[in-house]
Amino acid sequence: RVLNVAEVPGHARLKACTLLIDSSSSDSTITVVTNAPNVKTSLLVVVARIGAVVEEDNTTITKKSVGGVTSEGMLCSCPMLGWKGHDNSAATIPPDAGFQ
């Protein structure tokens, strides 16, 4: 779940997103930097965490600086997951899907 979205200073298209990745723990948040245009607070998104491998191009997700902000993962797009949807948007999960 997206808890917060902030613009990355000096980078018009980049957003630093604070994500809650485990609703059972109060300290389970990570920061992910993205250029996905559809990201906003309270959306349920699909995230590839550090160590995940993106099969599309065999890239392993690492912790790195993006626009001067440390990113701890990557938001997945629908095509990355084999779903229909836009290439440059983050894949979202409907609120009634049973996730918290």
C-alpha positions in Angstrom: 0.0 0.0 0.0 1.3 3.5 -0.9 1.5 5.5 2.3 3.1 8.7 0.9 4.2 10.1 -2.4 6.7 13.0 -2.7 8.3 14.7 -5.7 12.0 14.1 -6.0 13.5 17.7 -6.1 15.1 18.5 -9.4 13.5 15.5 -11.2 10.0 16.4 -12.5 8.9 12.9 -13.3 10.3 11.0 -10.3 8.3 10.3 -7.1 9.6 8.9 -3.9 6.9 6.5 -2.5 6.7 5.2 1.0 5.2 1.7 0.8 3.7 -0.4 3.6 4.8 -3.9 2.7 3.5 -5.8 5.7 0.4 -4.6 7.4 1.0 -6.8 10.5 4.1 -4.8 11.4 4.3 -1.0 12.1 7.9 -0.8 10.8 7.5 -2.6 7.5 7.9 0.3 5.2 10.3 0.8 2.3 11.0 3.7 -0.1 10.7 3.1 -3.8 11.5 5.8 -6.5 9.3 5.6 -9.6 8.3 7.5 -12.7 4.9 5.8 -12.8 2.3 8.5 -13.5 -0.6 6.7 -11.7 1.0 6.4 -8.2 -1.0 8.0 -5.4 -1.6 7.6 -1.7 -3.6 4.5 -0.6 -3.2 2.5 -3.9 -2.3 -1.2 -3.6 0.7 -1.7 -5.9 2.9 -4.6 -6.9 6.5 -4.2 -5.8 9.7 -6.1 -6.7 11.8 -6.0 -3.5 15.6 -6.2 -3.3 16.8 -9.5 -4.6 13.9 -10.1 -6.9 14.7 -10.9 -10.5 12.7 -9.2 -13.3 12.4 -11.9 -15.9 11.7 -9.5 -18.7 15.4 -8.5 -18.9 17.0 -10.8 -16.1 17.7 -7.8 -13.9 18.2 -8.3 -10.2 16.6 -5.5 -8.0 19.2 -3.8 -5.8 19.1 -1.0 -3.4 20.3 2.1 -5.2 20.1 5.9 -5.4 17.6 7.2 -8.0 17.6 11.0 -8.3 19.5 11.3 -5.0 16.9 9.2 -3.1 17.6 5.6 -2.0 15.2 3.2 -3.7 14.6 -0.2 -2.0 12.7 -1.9 -4.8 10.8 -1.3 -8.0 7.1 -0.9 -8.8 6.0 -3.5 -11.4 4.1 -2.6 -14.5 1.3 -4.8 -15.8 3.3 -6.1 -18.8 6.1 -7.2 -16.4 3.5 -9.4 -14.6 1.9 -10.7 -17.8 -1.2 -8.6 -17.2 -2.9 -6.3 -19.6 -2.2 -2.6 -18.9 0.0 0.3 -19.6 3.8 -0.1 -19.8 4.7 3.0 -17.8 2.1 2.7 -15.1 2.4 0.8 -11.8 0.3 -2.4 -11.6 -2.4 -1.8 -9.1 -4.6 -4.3 -7.1 -8.3 -3.4 -6.7 -9.2 -2.5 -3.1 -11.8 -5.3 -2.9 -9.2 -8.0 -3.7 -8.7 -8.9 -0.1 -5.3 -7.4 0.6 -4.7 -4.9 3.3 
